[in-house]
Amino acid sequence: MRRREFLRLSVLTPLAFAGLPCVADAAAATAGNALPNDGKPHRFELAARHFLLDGKPFTIRSGEMHPIRIPRDYWRQRIRMAKAMGLNTISLYIMWNTLESEPGHFDLTTGRRDFARFIRTCQDEGMWVYLRPGPYICGEWDFGGLPDWLLRHPHIRVRDRHDADYMAAVRRYIATIAPVVRPLMVANGGPILMLQIENEYASFGRDLGYLELLRALWEAQGVRGPFSISDGLAQIEKAHTYLPGAALGLDGDTEFAKAQPIAGEMPVWMGEGYPGWLTHWGDKNFASNDFTGTLRLLLRERRSFNMYVVHGGTNFGFGAGANAHDDYSHFQPVITSYDYGAPIDERGAPTPAYHKFRAMLAESERRPLPEVPEIPPTLTFEPIRPQPFASLWDNLPKPQRVDAPRANELLFGQGHGLVLYRRPVRDSGRLQIDGVRDYATVSLGGRYLDSISRVVHPSLQSGHSIALPSTDADATLDILVDSFGHVGYGHAMADRKGIVGAIRLDGAPLEGWAVFSLPLDAAWLRGLRPLQGRPSRPGLFFKASLPLAQPGDCYLDMSDWNKGYLWVNGHLLGRYWHIGPQQRLYCPAPWLRAGDNEVLVFDLHRTEPGAIRGVRNLHD
């Protein structure tokens, strides 16, 4: 069963563990006077089916959030929100692909990449940390956190200890971040209680040796645990990939008694419990979940848990991932918002579930909780109407010449953005494009004909072919391909972008293409040449100035637009798409300024501007 179905259904059956013996009594929720910010080394152990902190039973009450999805200025507020809800631990993924942009080129300190500063902030706020550094993390993040440059290797097998290219990259990654992680471990006076090895591996492979090798790589760098794994119970039972000596986290499952024999004397806990759920482009509504019954039973049984997620944040930039079946069909890209229906919403405000969970946790702890922190102020603004600024067609770089299509990663080393295939044609007929990844617009002689979408939706053309009209002479055929994030779960882990199949006209291969790389990155955008006349075809950048008296959090409502990307003051807020359900993109106050703010839109279809409205919430 797919992750979207299995893990969610399993969390909706909390009665599966009702009546099991308690892991620890009410007095064991905290361990003595140990505090994450007391500056002292502590001993965190896995023994006798318990978590032990300085030799005393300790109940982990964790909430997950990811610093890369949160504006750095708001890290502390989000951590304080989790603490005020009654949690004692923050769980976080480290997304490898945000740290190593090219092989060997690491940035661990700029902006939201500075995971060590985030962890220290947790410590400052009196919170323990559960670290999940991958190398693979899923998390509905692009390629499950793996760098897309791995896909430049034509035959790479990720998550495979027998693939030399993959493992060389993994060794370099762990050797780079381990010296940063090591002093943050609880035994060294830091707040990190435990480190997870990989993520949900039993849903992918059956090689226990791979997990054992990853653990050994950490230990060789002086990070000696404790360690954990996290997966669905049915997958662990089938794959036999429990890592001996590790805590066993169950993702969604609540059958702790059934799982305990697998872990022996190691603790079994809820590694991921879901108060909400992910949303894909084209879903009818934003996903939601009811975690109340499960949380009530977890608290009654004094079970350790990690709430995935207590705060989701935003898939800024190109960060959003995708799901698909193992044969790459049923492609489902994740929306820009990672609100997730979490107790703390995308902009850091408490939801009704937050207040409900807070009351439950306070009652369980039998002590007053910290006051709920102030929420960052919001603003609205009158509609603005960006005007055409530049045309994609006036900004084409020098092309590469190929006989047949090749994936962007193999042709250009490009993981995101657009690519253009161009060649002259004269004959009419049926144009078939196999392997569009993920959305293509087709033009002939500068005239838009149709689009082809990998995403199946009633409003979209999801087939592989369109009709080409006849022309009196050679006309330029343009196939402009936009990409979503790489699949990050299951076995469809070679989800290269662009066109990965053949292009045919009435069944005969079309060869001899000029291919243009259009990555939409900051360097490429800086070179945009403005329009010299009135635009005549789609593929336009629009620009506006947004005057503000003072900054505040807001959402930019893109309901008037079709499909594309939105930047504010150079920050890529993410993707928008008319099929929804998301129509509003979050812009945090720290990315705005008093006075004029630059708003830049690239839309694949519009030639006339639409309005952009400033509102306070993700949806009504």
C-alpha positions in Angstrom: 0.0 0.0 0.0 1.2 3.5 -0.8 2.6 5.8 1.9 -0.3 8.2 1.4 -2.7 5.4 2.2 -0.9 3.0 4.6 0.7 5.3 7.1 -2.4 7.5 7.3 -4.9 4.6 7.7 -2.8 3.1 10.4 -2.8 6.2 12.5 -6.6 6.3 12.4 -6.8 3.1 14.5 -5.7 4.2 18.0 -7.6 1.4 19.7 -5.0 -1.0 18.4 -3.0 -0.4 21.5 -5.6 0.4 24.0 -5.0 -1.4 27.2 -1.4 -2.3 26.7 0.8 -2.0 29.8 2.3 1.4 30.4 5.9 2.0 29.4 6.4 4.3 32.3 4.3 5.7 35.1 3.3 9.4 35.3 6.3 10.3 37.2 8.6 9.2 34.4 7.7 11.9 31.9 10.8 13.9 32.9 14.1 12.6 34.2 15.1 14.3 37.4 16.3 17.8 37.0 18.1 17.3 33.6 17.6 20.3 31.4 18.8 20.7 27.8 20.2 24.1 28.5 22.0 23.4 31.7 25.3 23.2 29.8 26.1 19.7 31.3 26.7 16.4 29.5 23.9 13.9 30.1 23.6 10.2 29.5 20.8 9.1 27.2 20.3 5.4 26.9 18.1 2.7 25.4 17.5 -0.1 27.9 14.7 -2.3 29.3 12.3 -1.0 26.7 12.7 2.5 28.0 14.4 5.7 27.1 16.6 6.6 30.0 18.0 10.1 30.8 20.7 10.0 33.4 19.5 6.6 34.4 15.8 7.6 34.9 12.9 6.8 32.5 12.2 9.6 30.1 9.2 10.1 27.9 9.9 11.9 24.6 7.1 14.3 23.6 8.4 15.6 20.3 7.1 17.8 17.6 8.7 17.9 14.2 9.7 21.1 12.3 12.3 21.8 9.6 14.5 24.9 9.7 14.8 25.0 5.9 11.0 25.4 5.7 10.9 28.3 8.3 12.3 31.8 7.9 15.4 32.0 10.1 14.0 35.0 11.9 11.0 32.9 13.1 12.9 29.8 14.3 12.7 30.8 18.0 9.0 31.7 17.8 8.1 28.3 16.3 10.2 26.5 18.9 8.5 28.4 21.7 5.1 27.5 20.2 6.0 23.8 20.4 7.2 24.2 24.0 4.1 26.1 25.0 2.0 23.3 23.6 3.6 21.0 26.1 6.3 19.2 24.1 9.8 18.7 25.4 11.7 17.8 22.2 12.0 19.1 18.7 12.6 16.6 15.8 14.1 17.8 12.6 15.3 16.5 9.3 18.4 17.7 7.6 17.9 18.0 3.9 21.2 17.0 2.3 20.4 18.7 -1.0 20.1 22.1 0.7 23.7 21.8 2.0 25.7 20.4 -0.9 24.6 22.3 -4.0 27.4 20.7 -6.2 29.6 17.7 -5.3 31.9 18.8 -2.6 30.5 22.4 -2.3 28.9 22.6 1.1 27.2 25.5 2.8 26.2 24.7 6.4 25.8 28.3 7.8 24.0 30.5 5.3 20.4 31.5 6.2 18.0 28.5 6.8 20.8 26.0 6.1 22.4 26.6 9.5 20.9 23.6 11.2 23.5 23.8 14.1 22.2 27.3 15.0 18.6 25.9 14.9 19.6 23.1 17.3 21.4 25.6 19.6 18.2 27.7 19.6 16.2 24.6 20.7 18.7 24.2 23.5 18.5 27.8 24.5 14.7 27.4 24.7 15.0 24.3 27.0 14.1 21.8 24.3 15.8 18.4 23.6 16.4 17.5 19.9 15.8 14.3 17.9 18.0 14.6 14.8 17.1 12.9 11.5 19.9 13.7 9.0 19.2 11.1 6.3 21.0 10.8 3.9 17.5 10.0 2.7 14.6 11.7 4.6 11.5 11.6 2.4 9.6 14.5 4.1 7.7 15.4 0.8 10.9 17.2 0.0 12.6 17.2 -3.5 14.1 13.8 -4.1 13.6 12.9 -0.5 16.5 15.2 0.5 19.0 13.6 -1.9 21.0 15.9 -4.1 19.6 15.9 -7.7 23.2 15.9 -9.0 23.3 12.2 -8.1 21.1 11.7 -11.2 23.9 12.9 -13.5 25.2 9.4 -13.1 23.2 7.5 -15.7 23.0 4.2 -13.8 23.1 5.3 -10.2 21.2 3.3 -7.6 20.4 5.5 -4.6 20.0 4.0 -1.1 22.2 1.2 -2.2 25.5 0.4 -0.4 26.8 -1.5 -3.5 26.7 1.7 -5.7 30.1 3.2 -5.5 29.0 6.7 -6.7 26.2 6.9 -4.3 28.2 5.7 -1.3 31.1 8.0 -2.1 28.7 11.0 -1.9 27.1 9.6 1.3 30.6 9.2 3.0 31.5 12.8 2.0 28.2 14.1 3.4 28.4 12.3 6.7 32.1 13.2 7.1 31.2 16.9 6.5 28.3 17.2 8.9 29.4 14.8 11.7 31.9 17.2 13.1 29.1 19.8 13.5 26.7 17.2 15.0 29.2 15.6 17.4 29.4 18.5 20.0 25.7 18.9 19.9 25.1 15.3 21.2 23.7 15.1 24.7 26.8 13.3 25.9 28.8 16.3 24.9 26.6 18.9 26.6 24.3 19.4 23.6 20.6 18.8 23.3 20.5 15.9 20.7 19.2 12.8 22.4 19.2 10.5 19.5 20.0 10.3 15.8 18.0 8.5 13.2 19.6 6.2 10.6 18.1 6.8 7.1 14.3 6.9 7.0 11.5 4.4 6.2 14.1 2.2 4.5 11.9 -0.9 4.9 9.5 0.7 2.4 12.3 0.7 -0.1 14.8 -2.0 0.4 15.7 -5.1 2.3 19.5 -4.8 2.9 20.1 -4.5 6.6 23.8 -4.1 5.7 23.0 -0.7 4.3 21.7 0.6 7.6 24.6 -1.0 9.5 27.0 0.7 7.2 25.4 4.1 7.8 25.6 3.6 11.5 29.3 2.6 11.2 30.0 5.8 9.2 28.6 7.9 12.0 30.4 6.0 14.7 33.7 6.4 12.7 33.2 10.1 13.0 32.7 10.0 16.7 28.9 10.2 16.8 28.1 7.1 18.8 24.3 7.4 19.2 22.0 6.3 20.5 20.4 5.6 17.1 16.9 4.9 15.9 15.1 3.8 12.8 11.6 4.7 11.8 9.2 2.9 9.5 5.8 1.2 9.2 5.4 -2.0 11.2 4.2 -4.1 8.2 7.2 -3.0 6.1 9.6 -3.8 8.9 8.1 -7.2 9.4 8.3 -7.9 5.7 11.8 -6.5 5.0 13.5 -7.6 8.2 15.4 -4.4 8.4 15.3 -3.6 12.1 18.7 -2.3 13.1 19.8 -4.2 16.2 20.4 -1.9 19.1 18.4 1.0 17.8 15.1 2.4 19.0 12.2 1.3 16.8 10.0 4.2 15.7 6.7 3.3 14.2 5.3 5.6 11.6 1.6 5.9 12.1 1.4 2.4 13.6 0.2 2.0 17.2 0.7 -1.8 17.6 3.6 -1.4 20.0 3.1 -4.8 21.6 3.3 -6.5 18.2 6.5 -4.5 17.4 8.2 -5.1 20.7 9.5 -8.6 19.9 11.3 -7.2 16.9 13.1 -4.6 19.0 13.8 -6.9 21.9 14.8 -4.8 24.9 15.1 -1.6 22.9 12.3 1.0 23.1 9.4 1.0 20.7 7.7 4.4 20.2 5.7 6.4 17.7 8.4 7.8 15.4 5.8 9.7 13.4 2.2 10.4 14.4 0.2 12.5 12.0 -2.0 15.4 13.2 -2.4 16.4 9.6 -1.4 15.2 6.1 0.2 16.3 2.9 -1.6 17.9 0.0 -0.8 17.5 -3.7 -1.5 19.8 -6.7 -5.0 18.9 -8.0 -6.4 17.6 -4.7 -9.9 18.8 -4.2 -9.2 20.2 -0.7 -6.3 20.7 1.7 -5.7 17.4 3.6 -6.4 17.1 7.3 -6.5 14.5 10.0 -7.8 14.1 13.6 -5.1 13.0 16.0 -7.0 13.6 19.2 -7.9 10.0 20.0 -4.4 8.8 19.2 -2.8 11.5 21.4 -5.1 10.7 24.2 -4.1 7.1 24.3 -0.4 8.0 23.9 -0.6 10.2 26.9 -2.6 7.6 28.9 0.1 4.9 28.1 2.9 7.4 28.7 4.2 6.5 25.3 7.0 8.5 23.7 6.0 10.0 20.4 7.0 12.4 17.7 4.2 14.5 16.2 4.9 14.8 12.4 4.5 17.7 12.1 3.8 20.1 14.8 4.7 22.9 12.4 5.1 22.3 8.6 6.2 25.7 7.2 6.7 26.2 3.5 8.4 24.5 0.5 10.1 27.7 -0.5 12.0 27.8 -3.8 12.1 24.4 -5.6 11.9 22.4 -2.4 8.5 20.7 -2.8 8.8 17.0 -3.7 6.5 14.5 -5.4 5.0 11.0 -5.1 4.4 8.4 -7.8 3.9 4.7 -8.3 6.9 2.6 -8.7 6.5 2.7 -12.5 6.6 6.5 -12.4 2.8 6.7 -13.2 0.3 8.5 -11.0 2.6 11.4 -10.5 1.5 13.7 -7.7 3.6 16.8 -7.0 3.4 18.4 -3.5 2.1 21.9 -3.2 4.2 24.9 -2.1 2.6 25.2 1.3 3.6 22.6 3.9 1.0 23.7 6.3 0.1 20.0 6.6 -3.0 20.8 8.8 -0.5 21.0 11.6 -1.3 22.3 15.1 0.9 25.4 14.4 -0.1 26.7 10.9 2.2 27.8 8.1 2.7 31.3 9.5 3.2 30.2 13.1 -0.3 30.7 14.5 -2.1 28.2 16.8 -5.0 26.2 15.3 -7.9 24.8 17.2 -6.0 21.5 17.3 -3.1 23.3 19.0 -5.3 24.5 21.9 -6.9 21.1 22.2 -3.5 19.3 22.3 -2.1 21.9 24.7 -4.9 21.3 27.1 -4.4 17.5 26.9 -0.6 17.8 27.4 -1.1 20.2 30.3 -3.5 17.8 32.0 -1.1 14.9 31.5 1.9 16.8 32.8 -0.1 18.2 35.8 1.9 21.4 35.6 1.3 24.8 34.0 2.7 25.3 30.5 4.5 28.4 29.2 2.3 31.2 27.8 1.6 30.9 24.1 4.0 33.2 22.3 2.9 36.2 20.3 2.2 35.5 16.6 4.0 37.6 13.9 1.7 40.4 12.7 0.0 40.1 9.3 -0.9 42.6 6.7 -3.2 42.9 3.7 -2.7 45.1 0.6 -4.8 46.4 -2.2 -4.6 44.4 -5.5 -1.5 45.0 -7.6 -1.3 44.2 -11.3 2.2 43.3 -12.5 3.0 44.3 -16.1 4.8 42.3 -18.7 8.5 42.8 -18.1 10.5 40.2 -20.1 9.9 37.4 -22.5 11.4 34.0 -22.1 11.8 33.9 -25.9 14.1 37.0 -25.9 16.3 35.4 -23.3 17.3 32.0 -24.7 20.9 31.0 -24.1 23.1 29.1 -26.6 21.5 25.7 -27.2 22.9 22.2 -27.1 22.4 20.1 -30.3 21.0 16.6 -29.8 19.5 14.0 -32.0 17.0 12.7 -29.4 15.8 14.0 -26.1 17.9 13.4 -23.0 17.0 14.2 -19.3 17.9 17.6 -18.0 20.3 16.1 -15.4 22.2 14.2 -18.0 22.2 16.9 -20.7 22.8 20.1 -18.6 23.3 18.9 -15.0 20.1 20.8 -14.3 17.6 19.6 -11.7 14.9 22.3 -11.7 13.3 25.0 -13.9 12.6 24.8 -17.6 14.0 23.3 -20.7 13.1 24.2 -24.4 13.2 21.8 -27.3 13.2 23.5 -30.7 13.4 22.4 -34.4 11.7 23.2 -37.7 8.8 21.1 -39.0 6.6 21.4 -42.1 4.4 18.4 -42.1 1.1 18.3 -40.2 0.1 15.2 -38.1 0.0 13.8 -34.7 2.8 14.9 -32.4 3.5 12.4 -29.7 5.9 13.3 -26.8 6.7 10.4 -24.5 8.1 10.9 -21.0 7.2 14.6 -20.4 8.4 15.4 -16.9 6.4 17.2 -15.9 4.4 19.7 -17.9 4.9 20.9 -21.5 3.5 23.7 -23.7 3.7 23.2 -27.4 3.9 26.1 -29.9 4.2 26.2 -33.7 5.5 29.3 -35.5 5.2 31.2 -32.2 1.5 30.3 -31.8 0.5 28.3 -28.7 -1.2 25.0 -29.5 -1.7 23.0 -26.4 -0.1 21.6 -23.2 0.7 18.1 -22.0 0.6 17.3 -18.2 2.1 14.4 -16.4 -0.4 15.2 -13.6 -3.8 13.7 -14.4 -6.6 16.3 -13.7 -10.0 17.0 -15.3 -8.9 20.5 -16.4 -5.6 19.3 -18.0 -4.6 17.5 -21.2 -2.9 14.5 -19.8 -2.3 12.4 -22.9 0.9 12.2 -24.8 -0.1 13.7 -28.1 -1.5 16.8 -29.8 -2.4 17.7 -33.4 0.1 19.8 -35.4 -1.6 21.9 -38.1 -0.2 22.1 -41.6 2.0 25.0 -42.6 3.1 26.5 -46.0 6.7 26.4 -45.1 9.0 25.2 -42.3 7.7 26.5 -39.0 9.5 26.4 -35.6 8.2 23.8 -33.2 8.8 24.7 -29.6 8.3 22.3 -26.7 8.8 24.1 -23.4 9.0 21.8 -20.4 8.5 22.8 -16.8 9.4 20.5 -13.9 8.1 19.8 -10.4 10.1 18.3 -7.6 11.7 14.8 -8.0 9.8 11.8 -6.6 11.0 11.2 -3.1 9.3 8.0 -1.9 9.1 4.5 -3.2 11.1 3.0 -6.0 10.6 5.7 -8.6 13.9 7.3 -7.5 15.4 8.1 -10.9 12.8 10.7 -11.7 14.9 12.7 -14.1 13.3 15.8 -15.6 12.7 17.3 -19.1 11.8 14.8 -21.8 12.9 11.3 -21.1 11.3 9.5 -24.1 11.0 9.9 -27.8 9.3 12.7 -29.8 7.4 11.4 -32.9 5.3 12.8 -35.7 2.8 10.3 -37.0 4.9 7.6 -35.5 8.2 8.6 -37.0 11.0 9.9 -34.7 11.7 13.6 -34.9 15.5 14.1 -34.5 17.9 17.1 -34.6 16.9 19.3 -31.7 18.3 22.6 -30.3 17.8 22.3 -26.5 18.0 25.4 -24.2 18.6 25.3 -20.5 16.4 27.7 -18.5 17.0 26.9 -14.8 15.2 30.0 -13.4 17.9 30.3 -10.7 19.1 33.6 -9.4 22.1 33.9 -11.8 19.9 33.3 -14.8 17.3 35.8 -13.6 19.9 38.5 -13.2 20.6 38.4 -16.9 17.0 38.9 -18.0 16.7 41.4 -20.9 13.5 43.5 -20.7 10.8 43.5 -23.4 11.4 45.8 -26.4 7.8 45.7 -27.7 4.4 44.3 -27.0 4.6 40.6 -26.2 2.8 38.3 -28.6 3.1 34.8 -27.0 2.9 33.2 -23.6 6.1 32.6 -21.6 6.3 36.0 -19.9 7.8 37.5 -16.8 5.6 40.2 -15.1 6.8 42.7 -12.6 5.2 45.1 -10.1 6.2 47.3 -7.2 4.4 46.6 -3.9 4.5 49.7 -1.6 4.3 48.9 2.1 4.3 51.2 5.1 5.8 48.4 7.2 6.5 44.7 6.7 4.2 42.0 7.9 3.4 38.4 7.1 1.0 37.9 4.2 -0.2 35.6 1.5 -0.2 36.6 -2.2 -3.4 35.4 -3.8 -2.6 34.1 -7.3 -6.1 33.1 -8.2 -6.1 35.2 -11.4 -3.0 33.5 -12.7 -2.5 30.1 -14.4 0.8 28.2 -13.7 4.2 29.5 -12.8 6.6 30.9 -10.2 6.5 33.9 -7.8 9.4 35.9 -6.4 9.3 38.7 -3.9 12.5 40.8 -3.5 14.5 38.0 -5.1 13.1 35.3 -2.8 11.3 32.4 -4.7 8.2 31.9 -2.7 7.4 28.8 -4.8 5.1 27.5 -7.5 1.4 28.3 -8.1 -1.1 26.5 -10.3 -4.7 27.2 -11.1 -5.8 23.6 -10.4 -5.2 24.3 -6.7 -6.1 23.7 -4.0 -3.5 26.2 -3.1 -4.0 29.7 -4.6 -2.1 31.8 -2.0 1.6 31.8 -1.4 3.1 32.7 2.0 5.5 35.7 2.2 7.1 36.2 5.6 7.7 39.7 6.9 11.5 39.4 7.0 11.5 39.1 3.2 9.6 42.4 2.9 10.7 46.0 3.6 9.1 49.4 4.3 8.8 51.2 0.9 8.8 49.5 -2.5 9.0 45.7 -2.8 9.7 43.9 -6.1 7.2 41.3 -7.2 8.2 39.1 -10.1 5.9 36.5 -11.8 6.7 34.0 -14.5 3.5 32.5 -16.0 3.6 29.8 -18.7 0.2 30.8 -20.2 -0.8 34.4 -19.6 -0.1 37.2 -21.9 -2.2 39.7 -20.0 -1.6 40.6 -16.3 -3.9 39.4 -13.5 -4.3 40.9 -10.1 -2.4 39.8 -7.0 -4.2 40.4 -3.7 -2.6 40.5 -0.2 -4.5 38.4 2.3 -3.8 37.0 5.8 -4.4 33.3 5.5 -3.7 30.3 3.4 -7.4 29.7 2.7 -10.7 31.0 4.0 
